[in-house]
């Protein structure tokens, strides 16, 4: 069927990442690899980062839409603070690290979208320039 109603609260932890992540796209039957979209809900307590370390994607566009809290996104040029009901878009080839700082007052919860859903993440070391 081409329709799916999914409650992220009903989903199991998606993988072995240290933060809470629920894969909506996988629950809808979209493969992790080579599907048009990856869609997940992340929740990170203070001091935690979203799944991957500092990285960039070769072809995937990433979008973070903040549901609750404040998401911090570190880039080589600056750190962005993304407020509730705001989105942050990262184009391919641009390094970033999404996290909730240790001194935050609350968890951050965000919808993360990647298109296409491909495993093309490359580690980025800030000294790489």
N, C-alpha and C positions, 0 to 999 in steps of 0.2 A: 504494500500500500504506500502511497506517496505522501501520507500525513502521519505525523508523530506528535503526541502530547507527552512532554517529558518534564518531570519535576526533578531538578538537580539534587534535591534533598533525598530522593529515593535511590540515587546512584551510589555505587561503591567507589572507593578511592580508585582513581584511574590507573595509576602506576606506582612505582616505588619512590616518587619524589617526596621530599621531606615536608612539603606543605600540602594542605587539603586541595585536591584538584579532582573535578568531576567532568568527564567527557560527554558532552551533549551529543556531539557528532557521532561518536562511537555508539552511543545508545540508539541513535537514529539509523544505524546500519551503515554509516559512512566509514570506509576503511581509514585506518590511521595514515597509510601511505597512498599517495596518488589520488586523493579525492579532491573535489573542488574547494572544500572548506573544512577546517578544523575548528571546533567550537567548544570551549571549556570554561568552567567557573572555577576560579582560584580564590582561596581565602588564606591570607598570611597574617600570622600574629606579629607583634612587634619583634624586630630582629630577624625576620624570615624574608627570603626572596622567593619570587615566583620560580618555578621549576628549573630553568637553566641559569647557569652563571652568565657573566658578561659574554655576549655573543652577537653574531649577526647572521642573517639568512642570505643565501645566494639569490633565491627567487621568490621567497615567501614574503608577503606583506603581513605585518602583525598589527592588530588593533586591540587596545585595552579600553574597555568601557567600565568606569568605576561605578559600582553599585552602592558601596558603603565605605566610609573611611577616606583616606588620602593615599594615593599611589605615588611613590617616588620612582622616577626613571632616570638613571644615570646614563649619560652619553659622553663621548670624548670632549664635547664643547661645553656642556652645562648639565645641571640637574634640573629636571622638570618635576613639578608637583601637580598631580592631576586630581582634581576635586571630584566629589560625588556628582554624577550625571554629566561628567565630561569624558571625552574620548581622547586617546593619544594614539597616533598612527605612526608606524615605523616602516619606511620603505626598504626594499631589499638593499643589502650592502651597508646598512647603517647600524653600527654597534649600539647595544643598549643592555641595561640590567634593570629589571623591574623588581622593586622590593618595598618592604615596610620597615622604616628605620627602627632601631632598637629603642629610641626614646619616644616612639609613637604612643598615643593614648589609647588606641583601639586597633583591632584587626582591620585589614583592608580586604574588601571582597570585590572582584572584578570579573567581567566577562572578557575572555581572551579569544580573539578570532585570528586564524591564520589561513591565508589563501594564496596559492593552493596548499593543501595539507601534504607537505613533503618533509622528509627528514634531511634538511639542508643546512642545519645550524652549524656554524663554525665558531670555535672559541675566539675570543678577542682579549688580548692583554693590553691594558691602557698604555703601556710603554711602546706598543707597536706603532702608535701614531697613525 
